[in-house]
Amino acid sequence: MERGEYRPMSPLKYLLVATLLVSAALPATSYALACRVDGSGSVADTAPLGTALAVAADAPDGTIIWESGPRSVNVICKDDFEHGREEVFFYLNPASVSIGKGIRAGIRYNSVPITQSSGKYGTGFYSDRGCNLSNCVGWDKARFTLNFSVFIEKFGSTPQNGQASTLSQYRVFQLDGITGLNSRPNSNLNYIVTGVNDIRFVPCTPDLTITPSVVNFPKPSRLAKVGEVASTATFNLSLRKACDTPYTVSARFATTPGGGSVINGLLVPANNSSVGIALSWDYTHQNLPFNEWFPLAKMNGANQTFRQDFRADLKWRALPQPGAFDAAVVVDMFYK
């Protein structure tokens, strides 16, 4: 530049300087969401394991040893600092602690099992926008209901017996934004399970036999009346335990992807919605809801066997749709 010549600073440089000044004025914090229980404002939702669990040391990795019933939590989220619209994520094991030996915890969300190895996992719910820099009052809040279940599965090497965990409680997940965990204390909802130290290893699991493994219903009645039983079949679960460690066996008939949907208590086949299936004890006809645990057997001595009979009722839901159909459930068991 020659002496006396004037050249204005470019707009880009002005913009850069302004940006640096604003950045310097902001507090040193991470952008994150703040999520709480809607209504109470609590940042902790706590549920007990509810039972002492026995984990079979010989069970394969991935075996579900316990799963809660369906959980439903009303949540409210807001931006802790201006970040704009962002998704709410699950962060599993936010404290990064080991739950114990040979086990790990996870959640089932939209029928998908999620563990810490899954990384952060999106809930599908979003915050609208955050506060502005001059007035961080009156956030636009995102409200939603979170439906999930919590499970504990066999994972990794295990001792033949003894305590699996020494933790009285375990933080299963924290809700937070895409940028990571909120560094502000008591800002975000954590789901906590208590009684984890009541999990122990046992030397063996009982062998389970389902007879028949495929239940074929007899030809249904000609009279199709909604709510009436069209056909009935029976099946049984048989157990045999080799080791002499005593424990009680609980079971459930769990739905599985592609096996049908539970509608009003009935398992409805995907390829024929005119019928639904209900399961019950054969000797009392007491209904057994799908995906809910029930006591099955007490196994005490070595080489003990046990058998329980069940009934499957095919019920009309609508006018008959001709043709074959199929549905399926998985028999889950846990021991205490």
N, C-alpha and C positions, 0 to 999 in steps of 0.2 A: 504494500500500500504506500503510495506517495504521500509526503507530508501535506497536511491540510485536506486530504481526500477523506470523505465520510462514506462508510458502507454499513448499513444496518445489520444487526445480528440476525441470522436466519431464524425463521419460526421454529425450526427443528430444535435449535439450541435453547430457545426460550421454553419449549415444551419439556425438554430434558431437565432443565434446571428446576422447573415447577414440579416435575415428578419427583425429583430427588428431595425437594423440600417437604413435600407431603409425606413421603416415605419416612423421612427423619422424624416427623411429628407423630407417627403412629406408635403405639406401644409394641414392644417386642413380644409378640404372641403368635401362635399358629391360628389360622382360620379354621374354625371347627363348628360343629353343631352342638347345641345343648338340648338334650332330650330327657324328658321326665314322664312319670306316670301322670296322665291327664286327670285332673281333679285333686289328687292328694299332693302333687308336686314332688313325690318321692323319687329318689334316684336309685333305690334298691327294691327289687321284687324278689322276695325270698320264698323258697318252697322246700320242704323237707324231702329227703329221699323216701322216707315213709316206712322203710323196712330194712332189716339186716339182710345183706345179699351174700350169697355164696357163688363164687366164680370158679368154674371148672378149669383147672390148670391145663387140661388137654383140649380145651375148646379152640377151634381155629380162630385166627385173627379176623376181626370184623364181626364176630358173634355178638349180637345185642344181648347184654346181660340184664339190662333194665331200661325201660322207657316210660316216661311220665304219660299221663293222659293228655288230651289236647289242652293247651294253655292259651289264654286270650288276655292280652294286655292292651288297654287304651293308652296311647302315647301322644304327647304333644312335643314338637320340636321347633326350635328357632335358631337362627344364625347367631353365634356368639360374637362375631364380627362380620362386617360386610363381606360377603363372598358371592352372593347371588344364588340362584336356584341350584341346589345340589341334592344328590340322592342320599338317603339314610342307609347306612351299612351296618351289618353285623361284624363285630370284631371278636372272634372267639379267643378265650383265655387271655383277656386283656392284661392280666397281671403277669403273664409269661411264667407261670409256675407249673411244676409237674403235679398232676393230680394224684399220681401214685405209680406203683409198679404193675405193669401188665394190663393197664386199663387206660382209656381216654374218653373224654366227654365230647358230645356234639349235639346238634339240634337238627330237627327235621322240619323243613320249611317248604311249603308247596310240594310236599312229597319227596323233596330232595334232601338226602343226608349231607350235613355240612360239618366239617371238623376244622381244627386249626390249620391243617395243611391246605385247606381250601383257600386260605387268604381271606381278605375282607370280602363279604358277600352282600350284594345289594338286596334291599328289601322290596324295591319297586316303588317305594314312597319317596316323595321329594319335599323339600322346604320350598317356599315360594321366593322369598328374598330376605336379606338381612336388614339390619338397621343402617342408618346413614351416619356419617362421621360426626355430625353436629348434635345429633339427638338419638341415642341408643335406647329409646323408650317406645313401646308400641310396635313390637315386631309383628309382621304377618306370620302367623303360626300355622304349622302343618299339623293336622290332627288325623290320626288313623288308628285302626285296631290291628294289632299284630297277633297272628295265630300261628302257633308252633308247638312242638313237643321237644323234650330234652331226653337224650339217651346216653347210656354208658356202654361202651363196647370193649371186648377183649382186644388188647393190642400190645404186641411186643412180648419179650420173654417174661415168664412168670415163675415164681417159686411154686413148689407143690402144695404148700399150705402157708397159712399165716395172713397177717393183715395186709391188704392191698394199698391202703392210704392212711396217713396219719392226720389228714385235714378234716377239721370239723365242718368247714364250709369251703365252697369252691365257686369262683366267679366264672360262670359259663360263657357269657358274652357281654359286651357293651355296645350300645348303639351310638354311632358317631358318623361324621361326614367323610367325604372322599379323601380329604387331606390327612386323615389320621386321627389319633386319639386326642381329645381335648385335654390340654395341660392344666386347665383350671380344676381344682378339687371339687368334688360333689356337684359336678355339672351334668353328668350323663347317666342314663339308666343302665344299671347292671342287673343281670339275672343271676341269682345266687342259689345254689343247691346246698343244703346242710345235711349232715349225717354221713358224709362220704367215708368217714373213718369206720363205718359199720360194714364195709365191704371186705370179705375175706376169701381166700382161695381154698378150694377143696380138690381132692385128687382126681375126681372123675365126674362125668355127666351121665345121666341115664340115656340109654338108647331109646329113641322114639320110633314107633311104627304106626302108620295111619292105614286103617283097613276099612273099606277099600280106599286106595289113594285117589281114585276118581269116582265120585258119587254120581250114579245115573238114576234119574228120577223115572219112576214108572209113568206110563201114558196118563196124562192129566184127565180129569173129569170133563165131560162135555159141557157141564154147566159152568160158565165163566161169569162169576160175580165178584166185583172188585172187593178185595179184602178177604175173600174166602181162600182156603187151602186147595190148591189144584192137585198137588201130589206130595208124597212124603217118602223120604229115604232115611236110612240110618248108617252110621259109621262109628268107629271107635278109635281111641288113642290108647296105645299100649306102651308101657315103660318097663325097662329093665336096668337095674343099677348093679355094677360089679363091686364097687368098693364099699367099705362098711361105714363111711362117714354119713351121719344122718342129716337130712335137710328136707325142706318142704318145697314142692314144685308148684309154681303158678304158670298159667298159660294164657294165651289170647289168640283169637282168630283175626289176624291183621290183613287189611286190604293190601293189594299189591298193584303196581302200574299195569294196566291192561286187563286186570281181573274183574273190573266192574266198579261201580260207585255206590256208596251207601246213601240212600235216599229214604228219609223217614224210617230209619232203622232196618231197611231191607237192602240186601246186596243186589243191585240191579245190573244184569248183564249189558255190556255195551252193544251187543248185537240183537237184543230183544228187550225193549223197555216195558213190555206188557206184563212181565213177571218180575218178582223179586224173591230173594231167598232169606229165610230167617233160621238161625241156629238156636238150639236149646238142649238142656239136659234131657236124655231120653226117658229117665224114670220120673221126673217131676214136670217136664215140659216148661221149666222155667227158662225164660229167654236169656240168651247170652249175647249182649251187644258186641258188635264188631269193634276191634281195636281197644277193648277194655280187658284188663287182667281179671282172672278168676282163679281161686285155689283149685288145683288139680289133684295132687297126691302128697302123702307123707311117705318118704322113703327112708327107712331106718337101717336095716341090716344089709349085708352083702348078698348079692344074687337075688335081690328082691324084685318081684314083678308086680305090675299093677295094670288094670284095664278100666277104662271109662267109656260108656256108650253115649252117643249124641244123636240128635235128630235134626234133619234138615227139612224144612217145609218150603214148598214152592207156592207162592201166593200170587193171585191175580192182582195186577195194578191197573189194568185197562182191558179193553177188548182184545182178544187174543191176536197175536201176530204169528202166523204159521211159520214153521221152520225150526231148525236146531238153534241152540244157544249154548254159551259156556261162560262160566265165571270161576274165579279162583281166590283163595285166601292162603296166607302163610301161617303156620302154627309157630308162634314164638313161645319160649319158655324162659323163666328165670328161677333161681333157687335161693332159698333163705334158711 
